[in-house]
Amino acid sequence: MDGGLRHHEVVFAVTSLPPDAADAERLLRINRGHWSIENRLHWVRDVTFDEDRSQVRTGSAAQAMATLRNLAIGLFRLHDVKNIAQGLRSCARNPERAVEILGM
């Protein structure tokens, strides 16, 4: 309620779930789970990699750098690294650790 006014929001979604499995509560849970994952990834890219201040802008370089950042985040998470910034510092101090994470 905002100043006595009532707000009502209607949201539409497309899903491959059968109608009996696509109730509003489940769709909301799926949607929130998706955004939780999205926010986790983007927060790391924005804060740890400071992606917003990147000056890589020509051609497909920006997309390539985003892909490399996502790869690094994914590899760290596959190796149960909870703190990506700490993982990056560890690899910077110990390049053999980076090679190990890459599986080489």
Phi and psi in degrees as a GROMACS rama.xvg file:
@    title "Ramachandran Plot"
@    xaxis  label "Phi"
@    yaxis  label "Psi"
@TYPE xy
-134.227  102.398  ASP-2
63.6344  30.9112  GLY-3
85.6855  -4.86916  GLY-4
-90.1752  141.432  LEU-5
-100.852  134.816  ARG-6
-111.055  142.079  HIS-7
-134.547  127.739  HIS-8
-117.339  134.554  GLU-9
-114.714  129.438  VAL-10
-123.333  135.956  VAL-11
-110.533  146.944  PHE-12
-142.81  153.399  ALA-13
-109.974  130.568  VAL-14
-143.053  157.027  THR-15
-94.6558  0.985273  SER-16
-69.3605  144.312  LEU-17
-67.4922  153.332  PRO-18
-52.0838  -37.4803  PRO-19
-71.3461  -15.4053  ASP-20
-106.073  -0.800868  ALA-21
-109.248  47.6339  ALA-22
-73.4913  162.021  ASP-23
-57.995  -40.8891  ALA-24
-63.1785  -43.8571  GLU-25
-67.8916  -42.0042  ARG-26
-62.56  -38.6898  LEU-27
-64.1536  -42.9249  LEU-28
-62.1834  -44.1167  ARG-29
-62.7726  -44.9826  ILE-30
-63.1868  -44.2721  ASN-31
-65.4759  -37.6181  ARG-32
-62.7831  -41.2197  GLY-33
-61.7202  -46.397  HIS-34
-70.1666  -27.8796  TRP-35
-62.7205  -44.2415  SER-36
-65.9391  -46.5908  ILE-37
-58.3316  -46.748  GLU-38
-64.2473  -38.4338  ASN-39
-62.3633  -44.0856  ARG-40
-66.9908  -49.1313  LEU-41
-67.6278  -33.2047  HIS-42
-63.3361  -44.8424  TRP-43
-63.387  -42.852  VAL-44
-64.6342  -40.5422  ARG-45
-73.0796  -44.659  ASP-46
-88.6231  -54.0618  VAL-47
-71.1815  -44.3084  THR-48
-93.4436  -5.78673  PHE-49
50.2123  43.8875  ASP-50
-59.7671  -33.2014  GLU-51
-63.3115  -25.2713  ASP-52
-96.8317  6.40519  ARG-53
-62.6128  138.935  SER-54
-101.532  10.1277  GLN-55
-81.119  109.454  VAL-56
-136.065  -10.2197  ARG-57
-91.7235  147.64  THR-58
55.4706  -136.251  GLY-59
-101.029  14.6465  SER-60
-61.6953  -40.3421  ALA-61
-62.6454  -42.048  ALA-62
-66.8933  -39.6476  GLN-63
-62.9414  -42.9384  ALA-64
-65.1978  -40.0143  MET-65
-62.3418  -39.5602  ALA-66
-64.4027  -42.5009  THR-67
-65.0359  -39.1515  LEU-68
-63.771  -44.3334  ARG-69
-61.8933  -39.3744  ASN-70
-61.4434  -46.6171  LEU-71
-60.3963  -45.7713  ALA-72
-61.3843  -45.5955  ILE-73
-61.446  -43.2787  GLY-74
-64.5083  -42.9646  LEU-75
-60.4463  -43.9224  PHE-76
-67.1052  -35.5959  ARG-77
-62.8425  -28.501  LEU-78
-97.868  21.545  HIS-79
57.742  30.5788  ASP-80
-81.2643  114.595  VAL-81
-80.5173  -32.8611  LYS-82
-112.889  104.661  ASN-83
-62.3477  -41.4355  ILE-84
-60.1717  -42.1526  ALA-85
-65.9719  -39.0092  GLN-86
-62.3815  -42.106  GLY-87
-62.0711  -44.1622  LEU-88
-63.3181  -39.4724  ARG-89
-61.3724  -42.9235  SER-90
-70.0653  -32.7796  CYS-91
-66.604  -38.2084  ALA-92
-77.0512  -29.4569  ARG-93
-134.874  85.8862  ASN-94
-57.3778  -26.0574  PRO-95
-62.2482  -31.1665  GLU-96
-64.1997  -40.5215  ARG-97
-63.7275  -42.1447  ALA-98
-63.4498  -39.392  VAL-99
-62.9267  -44.9767  GLU-100
-63.4799  -36.2189  ILE-101
-72.6655  -10.2711  LEU-102
79.4329  25.7429  GLY-103
